[in-house]
Amino acid sequence: MAGTDNPEAARRFLDWAISDEAMSMYANYFGVLAMPGFPIPEGIPEDIADRLFPMDFAVSSGNREAWMETWLSLFADKMEPTATPAP
């Protein structure tokens, strides 16, 4: 929400985006949701969560700069010319 001209609208949208109502809508199109308890769409394996790469978000965020530097060194030349890499 940082940088928004309308923090109340941004908060309302984000509150809705993580609501059961929104999650039910997402479940119609995506096999993996941020919240458990919603039906898995047809064609998605029941054990989808076990197949995903285990993510440690604390480690990821703590090493963001180093990982961005590595990613850019590997892929920056494949980016669109007008793209600006994140700092």
Residue frames as a rotation matrix with the C-alpha (Angstrom) as fourth column:
MET 1
0.569 0.823 0.000 0.00
0.823 -0.569 0.000 0.00
0.000 0.000 -1.000 0.00
ALA 2
-0.051 -0.664 -0.746 3.05
0.479 -0.671 0.566 2.24
-0.876 -0.328 0.352 0.20
GLY 3
-0.903 -0.418 -0.103 2.86
0.158 -0.544 0.824 5.08
-0.400 0.727 0.558 -2.27
THR 4
-0.369 0.831 0.415 -0.87
0.893 0.194 0.406 4.92
0.257 0.521 -0.814 -2.92
ASP 5
-0.839 0.179 0.514 -2.93
-0.164 -0.984 0.074 8.09
0.519 -0.022 0.855 -3.10
ASN 6
0.132 0.955 0.264 -5.86
-0.810 -0.049 0.585 6.26
0.572 -0.291 0.767 -1.56
PRO 7
-0.816 -0.576 0.040 -4.73
-0.488 0.652 -0.580 4.02
0.308 -0.493 -0.814 1.33
GLU 8
-0.345 0.758 0.553 -8.30
-0.610 0.267 -0.746 3.30
-0.714 -0.594 0.370 2.46
ALA 9
0.623 0.559 -0.548 -9.28
-0.773 0.333 -0.540 1.96
-0.119 0.760 0.639 -0.98
ALA 10
-0.142 -0.767 -0.625 -6.05
-0.684 0.532 -0.498 -0.05
0.715 0.357 -0.601 -1.15
ARG 11
-0.840 -0.136 0.525 -6.74
-0.520 0.478 -0.708 -1.58
-0.155 -0.868 -0.472 2.27
ARG 12
0.122 0.968 0.221 -10.33
-0.699 0.241 -0.673 -2.41
-0.705 -0.072 0.706 1.31
PHE 13
0.517 0.018 -0.856 -9.15
-0.781 0.419 -0.463 -4.10
0.350 0.908 0.230 -1.89
LEU 14
-0.516 -0.801 -0.305 -6.48
-0.565 0.585 -0.582 -6.13
0.644 -0.128 -0.754 -0.09
ASP 15
-0.619 0.390 0.682 -8.94
-0.588 0.345 -0.732 -7.14
-0.520 -0.854 0.016 2.62
TRP 16
0.529 0.830 -0.177 -11.32
-0.722 0.330 -0.608 -8.34
-0.446 0.449 0.774 -0.10
ALA 17
0.236 -0.498 -0.834 -8.52
-0.818 0.362 -0.448 -10.08
0.525 0.788 -0.322 -2.05
ILE 18
-0.813 -0.554 -0.177 -7.83
-0.358 0.717 -0.598 -12.40
0.459 -0.423 -0.781 0.90
SER 19
-0.269 0.809 0.523 -11.49
-0.896 -0.011 -0.444 -12.92
-0.354 -0.588 0.728 1.84
ASP 20
-0.469 0.215 0.857 -13.32
0.114 0.976 -0.183 -16.24
-0.876 0.012 -0.482 1.55
GLU 21
0.647 0.749 -0.143 -15.43
0.004 -0.190 -0.982 -14.67
-0.763 0.634 -0.126 -1.21
ALA 22
0.448 -0.558 -0.699 -12.35
-0.884 -0.391 -0.256 -13.85
-0.131 0.732 -0.668 -3.30
MET 23
-0.586 -0.705 0.401 -10.67
-0.655 0.702 0.278 -17.17
-0.477 -0.099 -0.873 -2.51
SER 24
0.017 0.680 0.733 -13.79
0.190 0.718 -0.670 -19.00
-0.982 0.151 -0.117 -3.73
MET 25
0.869 0.255 -0.425 -13.57
-0.313 -0.382 -0.870 -17.09
-0.384 0.888 -0.251 -7.00
TYR 26
0.006 -0.954 -0.298 -9.83
-0.990 -0.047 0.130 -17.79
-0.138 0.295 -0.946 -7.33
ALA 27
-0.392 -0.168 0.905 -10.47
-0.348 0.937 0.024 -21.50
-0.852 -0.305 -0.426 -6.69
ASN 28
0.689 0.692 0.215 -12.42
-0.012 0.308 -0.951 -21.65
-0.725 0.653 0.221 -9.95
TYR 29
0.928 -0.314 -0.199 -9.29
-0.283 -0.250 -0.926 -20.82
0.241 0.916 -0.321 -11.91
PHE 30
-0.007 -0.994 0.107 -6.20
-0.788 -0.061 -0.612 -21.63
0.615 -0.089 -0.783 -9.83
GLY 31
0.434 0.142 -0.889 -5.18
0.148 0.963 0.226 -24.90
0.889 -0.229 0.398 -8.24
VAL 32
-0.291 -0.612 -0.735 -3.08
0.894 0.099 -0.436 -23.34
0.340 -0.784 0.519 -5.51
LEU 33
0.540 0.524 0.658 -4.50
0.187 -0.837 0.514 -20.73
0.820 -0.154 -0.551 -3.16
ALA 34
-0.418 -0.713 0.563 -3.03
-0.354 -0.443 -0.824 -18.83
0.837 -0.543 -0.068 -0.27
MET 35
-0.312 0.404 0.860 -5.57
-0.931 0.049 -0.361 -20.43
-0.188 -0.914 0.360 2.06
PRO 36
-0.994 -0.008 -0.108 -6.43
-0.027 0.984 0.177 -24.11
0.105 0.179 -0.978 2.56
GLY 37
-0.596 0.797 0.101 -9.93
0.155 0.237 -0.959 -25.48
-0.788 -0.556 -0.265 2.57
PHE 38
0.131 0.631 -0.765 -11.09
-0.770 -0.422 -0.480 -24.71
-0.625 0.651 0.430 -0.98
PRO 39
0.717 0.188 0.671 -11.78
0.143 0.903 -0.406 -27.39
-0.682 0.387 0.621 -3.60
ILE 40
-0.439 -0.890 -0.120 -8.97
-0.129 -0.070 0.989 -28.22
-0.889 0.450 -0.085 -5.99
PRO 41
0.212 0.556 -0.804 -9.99
-0.873 -0.262 -0.411 -27.68
-0.439 0.789 0.430 -9.64
GLU 42
0.863 0.172 0.474 -10.36
0.044 0.911 -0.410 -30.66
-0.503 0.374 0.779 -11.94
GLY 43
0.804 -0.587 0.093 -7.05
0.230 0.164 -0.959 -31.78
0.548 0.793 0.267 -13.42
ILE 44
0.119 -0.764 0.634 -4.92
-0.764 -0.478 -0.433 -30.56
0.634 -0.433 -0.641 -10.51
PRO 45
-0.245 -0.255 -0.936 -3.30
0.231 0.922 -0.311 -33.38
0.942 -0.293 -0.167 -8.50
GLU 46
0.780 0.610 -0.142 -4.66
0.234 -0.073 0.970 -33.77
0.581 -0.789 -0.199 -4.96
ASP 47
0.545 -0.648 -0.532 -1.11
0.765 0.124 0.632 -33.67
-0.344 -0.751 0.564 -3.58
ILE 48
0.596 -0.285 0.751 -0.22
0.471 -0.633 -0.614 -30.40
0.650 0.720 -0.243 -5.34
ALA 49
0.852 -0.270 0.449 1.07
-0.492 -0.706 0.509 -28.80
0.180 -0.655 -0.734 -2.12
ASP 50
0.639 -0.629 0.443 3.53
0.045 0.606 0.794 -31.68
-0.768 -0.488 0.415 -1.66
ARG 51
0.452 -0.431 0.781 4.86
0.883 0.339 -0.325 -31.19
-0.125 0.836 0.534 -5.19
LEU 52
0.890 -0.075 0.450 5.67
0.067 -0.955 -0.291 -27.50
0.452 0.289 -0.844 -4.81
PHE 53
-0.142 -0.990 -0.020 9.16
0.408 -0.040 -0.912 -26.29
0.902 -0.137 0.410 -4.03
PRO 54
0.413 0.297 -0.861 9.40
0.909 -0.083 0.408 -25.61
0.050 -0.951 -0.305 -0.29
MET 55
0.105 -0.305 0.947 9.71
0.293 -0.900 -0.322 -21.86
0.950 0.312 -0.005 0.20
ASP 56
0.003 -0.147 -0.989 11.19
0.983 -0.179 0.030 -20.18
-0.181 -0.973 0.144 3.25
PHE 57
0.585 0.353 0.730 9.91
0.607 -0.788 -0.106 -16.64
0.538 0.505 -0.675 2.81
ALA 58
0.916 -0.328 -0.231 12.02
-0.011 -0.595 0.804 -15.25
-0.401 -0.734 -0.549 5.67
VAL 59
-0.005 -0.957 0.289 15.19
0.487 0.250 0.837 -16.55
-0.874 0.145 0.464 4.01
SER 60
0.051 0.089 0.995 14.02
0.994 -0.099 -0.042 -15.32
0.095 0.991 -0.094 0.60
SER 61
0.863 0.339 0.376 13.33
0.327 -0.940 0.096 -11.80
0.386 0.040 -0.922 1.81
GLY 62
0.763 -0.616 -0.196 16.53
-0.007 -0.312 0.950 -11.68
-0.646 -0.724 -0.242 3.84
ASN 63
-0.262 -0.892 0.368 18.61
0.413 0.242 0.878 -12.55
-0.872 0.382 0.305 0.78
ARG 64
0.699 0.700 0.150 16.67
0.425 -0.237 -0.874 -10.51
-0.576 0.674 -0.463 -1.76
GLU 65
0.626 -0.477 -0.617 19.55
-0.624 -0.781 -0.030 -8.28
-0.467 0.404 -0.787 -2.87
ALA 66
-0.455 -0.852 0.258 21.95
-0.533 0.493 0.687 -11.17
-0.713 0.175 -0.679 -3.48
TRP 67
-0.229 0.442 0.867 19.29
0.546 0.796 -0.262 -13.19
-0.806 0.414 -0.424 -5.30
MET 68
0.824 0.514 -0.236 18.30
0.137 -0.586 -0.799 -10.22
-0.549 0.626 -0.553 -7.48
GLU 69
0.210 -0.842 -0.496 21.95
-0.808 -0.436 0.397 -9.64
-0.551 0.318 -0.772 -8.36
THR 70
-0.633 -0.421 0.650 22.35
-0.091 0.874 0.478 -13.30
-0.769 0.243 -0.591 -9.36
TRP 71
0.208 0.812 0.545 19.09
0.622 0.320 -0.714 -13.32
-0.755 0.488 -0.439 -11.32
LEU 72
0.825 0.103 -0.556 20.02
-0.250 -0.815 -0.523 -10.15
-0.507 0.571 -0.646 -13.20
SER 73
-0.187 -0.962 -0.200 23.50
-0.745 0.006 0.667 -11.49
-0.641 0.274 -0.718 -13.99
LEU 74
-0.648 -0.032 0.761 21.90
0.233 0.943 0.239 -14.58
-0.725 0.332 -0.604 -15.53
PHE 75
-0.143 0.784 0.605 18.85
0.933 0.310 -0.181 -13.10
-0.329 0.538 -0.776 -17.25
ALA 76
0.048 0.191 -0.980 19.16
0.118 -0.976 -0.185 -9.32
-0.992 -0.107 -0.069 -17.69
ASP 77
-0.777 -0.417 -0.472 20.24
-0.387 -0.276 0.880 -9.72
-0.497 0.866 0.053 -21.31
LYS 78
-0.822 0.538 0.186 17.02
0.544 0.649 0.532 -11.62
0.165 0.539 -0.826 -22.02
MET 79
-0.204 0.754 -0.624 14.76
0.628 -0.389 -0.675 -8.86
-0.751 -0.529 -0.394 -20.67
GLU 80
0.566 0.482 0.669 12.82
0.816 -0.444 -0.370 -6.45
0.118 0.755 -0.645 -22.82
PRO 81
-0.381 -0.812 0.441 14.94
0.729 -0.558 -0.397 -3.35
0.569 0.171 0.805 -23.61
THR 82
-0.129 0.396 0.909 12.43
-0.247 -0.901 0.357 -1.04
0.960 -0.179 0.214 -21.91
ALA 83
0.704 0.412 -0.579 12.24
0.391 0.455 0.800 -3.12
0.593 -0.789 0.159 -18.70
THR 84
0.040 -0.653 0.756 13.81
-0.649 -0.592 -0.478 -1.60
0.760 -0.471 -0.447 -15.64
PRO 85
-0.177 -0.137 -0.975 15.13
0.432 0.879 -0.202 -4.13
0.884 -0.457 -0.096 -13.13
ALA 86
0.872 0.487 0.057 14.01
0.116 -0.317 0.941 -3.74
0.476 -0.814 -0.333 -9.53
PRO 87
0.198 -0.843 0.501 16.67
-0.752 -0.458 -0.474 -2.37
0.629 -0.283 -0.724 -7.20
